[in-house]
Amino acid sequence: MRKTKYLVAALLLSSTVMASANDELMSLMDDPNQWAIQTGDYANQRYSELDQINKDNVGDLQVAWTFSTGVLRGHEGSPLVIGDVMYVHTPFPNIVYALDLTDEGKIIWKYEPKQDPDVIPVMCCDTVNRGVAYADGKIFLHQADTTVVALNADTGAVEWSVMNGDAAVGETNTATVLPVGDKVIVGISGGEFGVRGSVTAYNIADGSQAWRAYSMGPDSDILVDPETTTHLGEPVGVDSGINTWEGDQWKIGGGTTWGWYSYDPDENLVYYGTGNPSTWNPAQRPGDNRWSMTIMARDADTGMAKWFYQMTPHDEWDYDGINEMILTDQEIDGVERKLLTHFDRNGLGYTLDRITGELLVAEKFDPAVNWTTGVDMDPNSDTYGRPAVVAEYSTEQNGEDVNSTGICPAALGSKDQQPAAYSPETELFYVPTNHVCMDYEPFRVSYTAGQPYVGATLAMYPAPDSHGGMGNFIAWDNKAGEIVWSVPEQFSVWSGALATAGDVVFYGTLEGYLKAVDAATGEELYKFKTPSGIIGNVMTYTQGGKQYVAILSGIGGWAGIGLAAGLTNPNDGLGAVGGYAALSDYTALGGQMTVFALPD
């Protein structure tokens, strides 16, 4: 019997919770003809029920039309399609276009914020933005300078705006936002500047703040109940966000929240991950540094935490835990479970029960991972849920001013924020990955507000004894914790994937190719080279009864920062400039959306 195609459809059955959610947005997400949220749905599955384009005819795809954004630098995220209007965003200065799909993409309106360019050097790893969101007749944009703005979807007029952070102390934004019920949930960037991470909910109606939950600090700041909020099934206890830090280091502790958010309307829980602790020099912050590197489940109305799971206690390598949480309903041992699957920067693929936070699977999704031998899965063990660190690759044990070599993965992880997709037809996850290792030398650094607070020098390079490239596109079984098939790529796969009911999976490459592969086998079915490298996310929609596939190209992001910012020193870009130097032989700057369709 076929699995439910679309988790959101199942979640909509909960009428009592749905009454408090945004009914219009939920309905739009359940309509495969539109693309109403960056992640495709609240479950972050990035799956479309559209099948007009399928594995038998995808090889016939042609370019239907294109749109130049007028902006260079890295183009992450994707367009939205609401009705007959497409909303397209850009990196800094964060322009938003509304395009009329019934009139050859005519520009209906354009919003161009006036931001202080001084925010640019404060942004880590390029001036990207992962897209706008829609709810309640508004388009929501979280700008680089942390201004959250609500635009009238019809006219582009500003209905309200609020400042979420302070760029003067290093707080910036690169992420999209998540509309949930009558709130819009936003994060913050700036872990490399000693920012203390937080998630904030603003009221959609007027932009007033509903709640804010920090990643570390007193219980009242991190919104936990020490007796009922759990970690691996046990209460977190009093002052859990302070007592694994030395002194007041938690106040500049990182744990920023610049990744993706998912939501289970049935449970009214929002899921997301926190980033690296500050600094990158682990000797300066002894202890587990909770709650950096943590998957968090919070009540959408109050922000109160239900459970945490810290994946990389006392992170020594910058393995931010911000990647997407993908929600699925699947059988394990004959029992239907509500699951959460997460592919972490640290190279481990996790499967948890999203209601209780129970850890079910933790396995390497890149065989090159060497910093750990694996996670202790014995619930009776004192080290349950912790990764066993290999001393040779421990920057903590090797010490300050020592260059630890051959650490896999590199700081940008076996996968960064580029989102995976899931097909309920195959029950496989389609994961864009990096195959990159690093040398890492930590050094002592002092904190000054608004100045870099990194404390490490890095060099990156392809994993040795690999297939010869820096990336793979893989299919992953989240219940067995195994790779089903793998497609090697010359460079890291830095594009978000899309799975469809046509048994096709799409992704982009850093050279600029849009590729389509067979969902069951990984066989390449189609490729087309767009004008610039792809770090955007593939989406699909219909217009006039015809299915289209769209992708933003525009090289940049962490992997492409050398090209995007004109950097040449191999150690710049936190080591990425040297690691991806060869990219300049294959692509160049340029922001463009390319839309594909089958011929008439």
Secondary structure, DSSP 8 states (H G I E B T S, - for coil): ----S-HHHHHTT-HHHHTTS-HHHHHHHT-TTSB-STTSSTT---EE---SS-TTTGGG-EEEEEEE-S--S---S--EEETTEEEEE-STTT-EEEEETTTTTEEEEEE-----GGGGGGSTTSS-----EEETTEEEEE-TTSEEEEEETTT--EEEEEE-S-GGGT-B-----EEETTEEEE--B-GGGT-B-EEEEEETTT--EEEEEESSSSHHHHT--TTTSEETTEE--TTTTTTTSSTTGGGG-B----S--EEETTTTEEEEE---BS-S-GGGS-S--TTSSEEEEEETTT--EEEEEESSTT-SS-----S-EEEEEEEETTEEEEEEEEE-TTSEEEEEETTT--EEEEEESSTT--SEEEE---TTSTTTT-EEE-GGG-HHHH-TT--EEEESS-TT-SS-S---EEETTTTEEEEEEE-EEEEEEE------TTS----EEEEEEE-TTSSSSSEEEEEEETTTTEEEEEEEESS---SB-EEETTSEEEEE-TTSEEEEEETTT--EEEEEE-SS---SB-EEEEETTEEEEEEEE---TTTTHHHHHT---TTTGGGHHHHTGGGGGT-----EEEEEE---
